[in-house]
Amino acid sequence: MSASEEEINDEVWKKFLRKHLQVVLFIIIVGIGVVIGGIFVFLWVVENSQKLGLVPTALGQWTIGYTVTFILEVILWEFIFIGIPLIIVAVITVYWWHKLPDDEREEYEREPKKKGPRRRLILGSGSGLISLTVFLTWLIIVWNDGMWNIAFQNWTINYLVYSTLTAILWDLLIIGIPVTIIVFLWIRREMKEES
C-alpha cells in the first residue's frame, strides 16, 4: 500500500470517528460492560453452585461429573445474562450500520484491506502470550498468599477462582492503563488536527 493510499485510508476512518464518535464510544462501553458483567456472572455461578451443592468447595473432591456440571452451569447463565443482551446490541448495531446512507457505507466498505504477512507475537499468537502472562501473575499471587506448598486438595474453589481473577485484573490494570492513555491521546490528537 502506498503512502497516499494509507493517508486516504486514515482519512476515511478519521471521518468515521468524527461523524460517529458516540456510536464508537457506545460499542467500547458495551464491550467493557460485557467483560465486567461476565466476570460478575461467573463469580455468582461459583458461589451459587457451591451453596446449592452442585459442586464441592474443596478441589480435591471434584470429579469429571462436577466439572461438566459446573461448565454447563457457567455457559447457561453467561448466555442468559451476557449472551442474549450482547446479541440484541449486535442486532441494533447491524441495523444502525445498514441505516447509514449507501454512499457513506460504501466508502467505509471500499477501504482497501491491508495485506501482508501477519505478525505473530513471541509464542505464536497473542492469546498464548496473554495466557502466559496471566499464568505467571497467578503464580506470583499463589506464592504471595502462602499457598505455594499447599496440596490442591486443601484449596477451595473460591480461592482458585478469586486468585485467577485477581491475576487477570492485575494484568488488565498494568496493560490497560497505558493502552487507555494512548487511545485517548490519539483521539485527542486526531480531533485537534481536524480543528
N, C-alpha and C positions, 0 to 999 in steps of 0.2 A: 504494500500500500504506500503510495507516495505521500509526501508531506502535505500536499494540498488536499488529498482525499481524507487524510486524518483531520485536517482543520475543518473540512466540511462536516465530517462525522461528529467532531466535537461540537460544532455549532448547532447541529440538529438536536443533539441531546441537551445542550445548554438551553436551547429554545424550549424543549420539552419540560425541563426543570423549571424554567421561569413561568411557563404557562400553567403547569400542573403541579406546583410545589406542594399544595395541600393534599393532593391525592398521594403523592410520593411519601409525604410525611405520615399520612394515614396508614399506608401499607407498611412502613417501617414500624409504626406504633403497634399495629396489629401483629406484626412478626414478633416484637418484643413481648407483647401480651400473651401470645401463643406459647412462647418459651416459658415465661413465668407461670402461666396457668397450667401448663403441662407438668411443671415441677410440683406445684401445689396439689394437683390431682394425684400425681404419683405418691406423694407423701401421705395424702389422705387414704389412698388404697393400702399403703403399707400399714398404717395404723389400724384401719378397719379390718383388714384381713387377719391381723393378729387378735383383735378384740372379738371377732366373730368366730375364731377358731378354725379359719380356713387354712392357716399356716402356723407352724410353731414359732415361738420367738427365738429359740436357740438354733443357730445354724446347723449344729451337729445332728439335729433331729429331722432335717429336711430330707425329702425323697424326691424322685422324679415326679411323682404324682402331685406333691405340694408345689413343685416348681412350675409344672404345666398349669395347674390351677391358678397360681399367682400370676403367671404371664397372661393367661386368658382374662383374668380379672382386670389387670392393668390395661390391656388392649380395649376391653369393653368400655371401661369408664373414661379412658382417654378419648375414645371415639365419640362417646356421648357428650362429654363436656368440652372437648377441644376440636375434634374432627368435624362434627356437624356445624358448629359456628364457623369454622375455617372454610368449609365447603360453601356456606352461604356467602361469606365475604369474597371468596374466589368467583362465585357466580356474579355477584354485584360488580366486581372489578372487570370481569369479561364484558358484562353488559355495558359498563361505562366506556370501555375501550371501543366497543362497536358503535356507541353513540357519538364518538368523535366524528368530525367531518371527514368524508372519504379522502380528500386531498391531504389533510393533515396526517391521518392514519397511514396512508400510503408513503408519505415522506419518512415516517419512522420505520415502516416495514422495508423500504427500499435501501435502508442504510447498509452499506457493504459490510459483510461479515469479515472479521479479522481471521485470516488464515495463516497457518504457520504451525510449527511444532508446539505441542502442548508442553508447558513446563511442568515438571514433576518436582515435588519437594523431596527432601532428603530421603524419606523412607518409601518413595514411590507414589505417594498420594497425600493430599492434605489431611485426610481423615486418619491416616497412620500416624502422622506427626502429632495431631491433636490427641489421639488416644494415648500415645506415649507420654505426652506432656501431662495429661490428667492422671495417668498411672503413676508417674514419678511424684507428682504432687501428693497423690493419695498415700504413697509410701512414706513420704515425709510426715504427713498427718498421723498415720498409724504409729510411726516411731515416736513422734512428739507426744501422743496420747498414752504411751506406755503399753501399747497392745502388740508390740513387735514380737515378743516371745510368748504370747498367749495363744493357746491352741484355738483353732477355728470353732471347735465345739463349744467353747466358752464365750464366743462372740454372740451378740444378739443381732437380729436382722436390722433393728433400728440403728445400731452402731455402723453396720456395713453401709446402709443407705445414707445416713447422715454424713459419714466420713467421705463417701464418694461424692455426694452433693457438695460438701464443703470444698473438696478438691476442684470440682468443676467451677464453682463460684470464685475461688481464688484465681484460677486461670483466666476466667472471664474478666475479673477485676484487673488483673495485671495486663492483659492484652486489650481489653475493651476500652479502658480509659484513653490510652494513646490513640487507638483507632477512632474513637468518638471525637477526640480533639482534632485529629487530622481531617475527618469528614466535615466537621463544622467549619474549620478554617478554609477548606477547599470551597465549600458552598459560599462562604462569605466573600472569598476572593473572586469567585465567578460572578457574584451579584455586583461587586464593586466594579468589575471590568465592564459590565453591561451599562452601568450608570454613566 
